[in-house]
């Protein structure tokens, strides 16, 4: 089988997306540190982090149809360009915290249709037999980008200030737009008359298909698995560590994910995705159960890394299978619906983590949410197990 990296388009999409991921994490670290240093409130820190996710829901539900109605390359370039301008605005000196948060919310709003468009475009570029391996490579680079962005963000935000981080973020978005415009060929819009049912019709199709429903439910795991990143700043404060550890804790998800996804792409064939899916739902929450009793930062990094690696594998399994099961003329909306569920879960999880941490502390809050996450994971796992033959992969 040819490598997913063969050709010009997929490597270009990977480069553009990795640049955007690095820049995003720089801005998240900067905002987390800025808010917590000003307020010393875990709740407000979690709320600010939630602003990088929650508006994505509205954007995905209202604008993801653009990924089907308009040429996907065109939509991707337009959104990257717009977000570059937003980040330039955020980098202006003297902006108040409310204005900064409003800009974060606007950028997050555009992340909804962007995610739907990019995932649909990846499926246009890669055929079915190479899509799973390609998604593993993409997720691995995304985790590596998060690792680089979070670690660099922790250092930059504490040395040169958050404005410089936001300026770098603007540059990454602009570069991503140029790469996609130059290296990805134009394709016509995908929508046909069979896709005229709107977002509600696409959601009904997803919910009434047991295979699609199981995958859709798994995107809700972010409600419980976002806590390590959302509570990184309060946890560092509780453990009396230096501020650079905020970026390290936030990057822990990517520490083991890069290696795990490389092994996944090399050794796991698409025919095994269905059998692996139930276990992939259950595993990510398990390492986090120990967080409440850990006091050594390297042990925290290890636990967060193991959980993040397992979550990354689940993401690849779910996204690959979901994109393949959706009809092309509804793929943008379908991926937008899944992205909105994922963003809702992560945004609400960040806010919930902050509330729980206010009562029990950051470390115990991660453990409590992990326990709840393990119970929730039974829903997609059991749904998948009950399906006849690897339904996550078998098109109805």
Secondary structure, DSSP 4 states (H G I P E B T S, - for coil): ---TT-SSHHHHHHHHHHHHHHHHHHHHHHHHHHHHHHH--HHHHHHHHHTTTTHHHHHHHHHTTHHHHS-HHHHHHHHHHHHHHHHHHHTSTT--HHHHHHHHHHHHHHHHHHHHHHHHHHHHHS-HHHHHHHHHHHHHHHHHHHHHHHHHHHHHHHHT-HHHHHHHHHHHHHHHHHHHHHHS--------GGGTTHHHHHHHHHHHSHHHHHHHHHGGGHHHHSHHHHTHHHHHHHTT--THHHHHHHHHHHHHHHHHHHHHHHH--GGGHHHHHHHHHHHTTTGGGGGGG---HHHHHHHHHHHHHHHHHHHHHHHHHHHHHS-HHHHHHHHHHHHHHHHHHHHHHHHHHHHHHHHH-HHHHHHHHHHHHHHHHHHHHHHHHHSSS-TTTS--
